[in-house]
């Protein structure tokens, strides 16, 4: 379904699991988990069906960021972190959600970090999964070289320093297999993803180049779980460590997953969902 979050702006939203469960003579309210997908330019499909495993303890809400996927197309002037971060609040207001939990994966984690800075009292909990706070090019290049040699490093450098349709296609086809340490559990998942390369290239060529999200993290007012794979080349674990250190110490939790790449639930779903369940239910 498409939900209007402000005049003329509709986001595609999908909901899994009930918000209220019968519990004796009462209806027990479950927390709401808003899942923000990676990219930019991708859609929410990567969360399915895996995150359905959490629907017994939380109502899971998936959506496509403004301009992405099945959400309404929007002009490039709106393709920025401030707008996408504010959309979390707009969507929550439209759905009547108070104190949701928010999970940002990869680029969705960029959005979640900016959301913390702009709306620090809005969430009840935040999960930052396989994400970074800056471009961190030298770390990316070193990781791709370690995992894929000089050829992988060259493809990564060409895309991240001079993003274009051709450098993107070469990069994605050449190094996508290095993002994770095991074959996909669902080999058709990528084919189901709607990709808008124009959003990806706009962001990587623009805001991503000078992105620095650490300062805003000090404003956090709720528990924040930082999850990272130790073999993630595009959002290396050193980035996660710096994110966790920038958060107020009383709110910050860091979990590293050995032998895991980009998106811990892809490479070690048992461990990743166990961590998520503990955090959600704490």
SVG drawing of the C-alpha trace seen along z (x, -y; Angstrom):
<svg xmlns="http://www.w3.org/2000/svg" viewBox="-11 -20 58 41">
<polyline fill="none" stroke="black" stroke-width="0.4" points="0.0,0.0 1.0,-3.6 0.8,-6.0 0.7,-9.7 3.2,-11.3 2.8,-14.8 0.9,-16.5 1.6,-14.7 4.2,-12.4 3.4,-8.7 5.6,-5.9 5.2,-2.2 4.6,-0.5 4.2,3.1 3.4,4.5 4.1,8.0 2.6,9.2 0.0,7.8 0.3,4.8 -2.0,6.2 -2.0,9.8 -4.8,11.4 -3.4,12.1 -6.0,13.4 -8.6,10.7 -6.3,8.0 -4.8,7.1 -1.1,6.9 0.7,4.2 3.8,5.3 6.6,2.8 6.9,1.6 10.1,2.1 10.6,-0.2 13.1,1.3 15.0,-1.1 16.7,0.5 20.1,0.0 21.2,-1.5 20.5,-4.2 18.4,-3.5 17.3,0.0 14.1,1.1 13.0,3.0 13.0,6.5 16.3,7.6 14.6,7.7 12.1,10.4 11.5,13.1 14.2,13.0 12.9,10.3 9.6,12.1 11.3,14.2 10.8,11.2 7.1,10.8 6.3,12.8 7.9,10.1 7.4,6.9 5.2,5.6 7.6,5.2 7.1,2.3 9.0,2.2 9.0,-0.8 10.7,-2.2 12.5,-5.4 11.1,-8.5 11.6,-8.2 12.7,-4.6 11.1,-1.3 7.4,-1.4 7.2,-4.8 6.1,-7.7 8.9,-9.2 10.2,-12.4 12.6,-15.1 16.3,-14.9 16.1,-17.9 14.5,-15.6 17.2,-12.9 19.1,-13.8 19.6,-12.5 17.7,-15.3 14.6,-14.6 14.9,-10.8 15.5,-11.1 12.5,-13.4 10.4,-10.9 10.8,-8.5 8.9,-11.0 6.4,-11.8 5.7,-8.1 5.3,-7.4 2.8,-10.3 0.8,-9.0 0.6,-5.6 0.0,-6.8 3.3,-5.3 4.7,-6.5 8.3,-5.6 9.0,-3.1 12.1,-1.1 14.1,-1.9 16.6,0.3 18.8,-1.1 20.8,1.3 23.8,-0.1 22.5,-3.3 19.5,-3.0 21.9,-3.3 23.1,-6.6 19.5,-7.7 19.1,-6.4 22.2,-8.2 20.9,-11.5 17.5,-10.7 19.2,-10.4 20.8,-13.8 17.6,-15.5 15.0,-13.7 16.9,-12.3 13.9,-11.7 11.7,-10.1 12.7,-6.4 12.5,-3.9 15.5,-2.0 17.7,-2.3 19.7,0.5 22.6,-0.5 23.4,2.5 26.4,2.8 26.7,-1.0 29.3,-3.8 29.5,-7.4 31.6,-8.7 33.0,-7.8 36.0,-6.1 37.5,-5.4 40.9,-4.2 39.3,-1.5 37.0,-0.4 39.8,-0.1 42.0,1.8 39.2,4.2 38.4,4.9 42.0,5.4 42.4,7.9 39.3,9.8 39.6,9.5 43.0,8.3 44.1,5.4 41.2,5.8 38.6,5.5 40.4,2.4 40.5,0.8 36.7,1.3 35.9,-0.1 38.1,-3.1 36.7,-3.9 33.1,-3.8 33.5,-5.6 35.7,-8.3 34.0,-8.8 30.5,-7.3 28.8,-6.8 26.5,-4.3 29.5,-2.4 31.6,-2.5 28.6,-1.4 27.8,1.6 31.4,2.7 31.7,2.4 28.4,4.1 29.1,7.0 32.7,7.3 32.7,7.0 29.2,7.8 30.3,11.3 32.8,9.9 30.1,8.2 29.3,11.5 31.1,14.6 28.5,17.2 26.2,17.6 22.8,16.0 20.3,18.1 17.8,17.0 19.6,16.7 16.5,15.0 16.5,12.1 18.6,9.8 16.3,10.2 13.3,9.1 15.0,5.8 13.9,2.7 16.9,0.5 17.0,-3.1 20.6,-3.8 19.9,-7.5 19.4,-7.9 22.5,-5.9 24.7,-8.0 23.2,-11.3 24.0,-10.4 27.4,-8.9 28.6,-11.7 27.2,-14.3 26.3,-14.0 28.2,-10.8 31.5,-12.4 31.7,-14.7 29.3,-12.7 30.2,-12.9 27.6,-11.6 29.6,-11.1 28.9,-14.5 25.1,-14.0 25.3,-10.6 26.2,-12.3 22.6,-13.5 21.1,-10.0 18.5,-9.5 17.8,-5.8 19.6,-2.5 21.5,-2.1 22.7,1.3 25.6,1.2 26.0,4.5 28.9,5.2 30.4,8.0 34.2,8.4 34.6,9.2 32.4,6.4 34.4,4.5 32.0,1.6 31.2,0.7 34.3,2.0 34.1,2.9 36.4,-0.1 33.5,-2.4 31.2,-0.6 33.6,-0.9 33.8,-4.7 30.0,-4.9 29.6,-3.1 32.3,-5.3 30.5,-8.4 27.3,-7.5 26.6,-8.3 28.2,-5.4 25.0,-4.5 23.2,-3.9 25.8,-2.3 26.0,1.4 28.4,2.9 28.2,6.5 30.8,7.7 30.1,10.9 33.2,13.0 33.3,14.4 30.4,12.2 30.1,9.6 27.5,7.0 24.3,7.6 24.9,10.1 21.6,11.9 22.7,12.9 25.8,14.7 24.9,15.8 21.1,15.5 21.0,17.6 23.4,15.3 22.1,12.1 18.5,12.7 19.4,13.9 21.1,10.5 18.1,8.6 15.6,10.5 17.5,9.8 17.8,6.2 14.1,5.8 12.9,7.6 15.3,6.0"/>
</svg>
